[in-house]
Amino acid sequence: GDRASAVAVDPQGNIYVIYDACNIARVAPDGMVYVVMGGGCSSNSSMTPNGAVALTAKGLALAAIALNSEGEIYFVEGVYAVKKIDKQGIIRDVVRNWTGFCGDEGPAINACLDHPNSLAFDSVGNLYIAVSKRVRMVDTRGIIHTVAGGETQEVDGVLAVNASLGDG
């Protein structure tokens, strides 16, 4: 507990911080801190349910954080889920099936992720997720794709979807 573990900044200068692995705060440009998700840590090792109110939701092992152009807050929860807090302050599942690799070219909500650890958005709103040996992308239609990482042992001079991006 008692540590900041991930950070993102919006165009207005608000800083969003995951702290204590369970909560998210917003630091406004004037220096004031506001809780965005702050119910503490889940006591039963269960992830935040879809549709929960973020302000009082109990998180489980929150990791990466990113903001889309609409100001929605995306975060990693547990070892396989990506969620967002929408503009109304409600938590919505983005990817939440199970750990591993599955679901390519289908709805992201049904896909499997293996330890997502970093999130980023491109200029058109596609969400990129770094997972153990791959980079997955959820397009603006909610379909998930592998954009880099595969099963070969090469990295340099091969197609991104074939490149080995790690051992595990």
N, C-alpha and C positions, 0 to 999 in steps of 0.2 A: 504494500500500500504506500500511500503518500508519495507518488511520483507521477510525473507527466511522461507519457509514453509515445504520443503521436500528436502531430500538429498540422493544421491547414489554415490558410488565410483567404478571405474572400476579397473581392475588388473594393469593398468599402473599408477595408482595413480591420475587420473583425478577425480575431484569432480564435480558432476552435481547437480545444485541447482535450485529449483523452487523459484522464487522471485516475489513479488507483485501479486501473484496468477494468473499471465498471461504469464510469461516469464521463460525461462530456460537458465542458464549460465553454462559454463564449466570453472572450476578453474584448470589450468594446474599445473603439479608438480613444475614448476618454479615460481608459484605464479601469473601468468598472467591470466586475466579473458577474456573469449571469449563468445559472445552471440551465443546461439544455436537456440533459438526461442525467438524473441524479438520485435514483432510488437506491443506490448502493449496489452491492454485489449479490447475485443470485445465491441463495442459501441451499438450493437443491440441485445445483449444477445443470439447470435448464436455461436455454436461451430465451431471450425476450420474445414473447408471442407476437405474431403479426397482428397489427391493429392496436397495440398497447400505446398508452399515452407516454411519450418520451420523458416528460418531466418527472414522473414517479416510477419509471420502469427500472427494474433491477437488471443490470448487464452481467455478461459472463465473458471474461477474457477478451475485452475489446482490444483491437490492435490498430490497424491502419485507419486513416480518416481522409476524406476528400470531399470537395464541394462541387456540385455541378453549376452551370451558368444560371440556373433558376434559384440557387441558394439552398437546395436540398443537401442534407448532410449524409454522406455515405460512410459506412464503417464496417470493419470486419468484426464478427463475433464468433467466439469459439474457434474450432479448427476447420470449419468448412462453410460458414455462412457470410454473406454480404447483405447488409440491410441499409435502409435509408430512413431518415427522419424527414417527412414531407413538410410542406410549408404550414400545415395545420398542427405540427408537433406530434404526428402519429408515426409510429414505427411500421415500416412496410418491408416485407421480405423481397430481396432482389434475386439472390441465389441461396437456396436452402434445401438441399437434398441430403447429401451425405458426403463423407470424405472420400477422396479418390479422384478418378478421371472418368467422367461420363457426360453425355448430353450435348456434345458438339453439334452445331447447326440446328439446335432445337431451342425451345423456350428456356431462358436462363434460370427461371424459378425451379426447373426440374434438373438442372445440371449438378454435377458433383465437383467439388473443389478440394484440392489437397493442400491444406495449410496456407490459405491466402495471407500474404504479408505486406502488400503494398497496393494502393489504389491511385489511379490518375484518370483525368478526363482529357480528351482532345477537344479541338475547337468546335466540332460539330455535336458534341455531347455523347460520344461513345465512351464507355467506362472500360478501362484496362485494369486487369487484376493479375498481379504477379503471384504465382503459386509455385510449388516445389520445383518443377522442371520446365514450366511453361509460362507463357503470358497468354491469358484468355481475354477476350474482348466481348462485352455486352453492347450490341449496337442499339441505336435509338428505338428500334422496334422490339427490344427485349430478347433478341436472339443471341446466343453465345457462340463464339468461334475461338479456335486456337489460332493465334497470330504468330507465335514463336515457341519453339521448344518441341522436341520430338525424341526419337529413339536412337538416332545415330550417335556416334562418338565424336563427330566433328562439330566445330563451331564456326570456323572461318571459311568463307567461300562456299557455303551450302545454303539452300533455301531456309528461311527462318523457321518454317514449320517442321523442318527436319533436324535443326541444330540441337545439340545436347546443351542444355542450360543448367546442368547440375547433376549430382549423383543421386539425389533422393527425391 
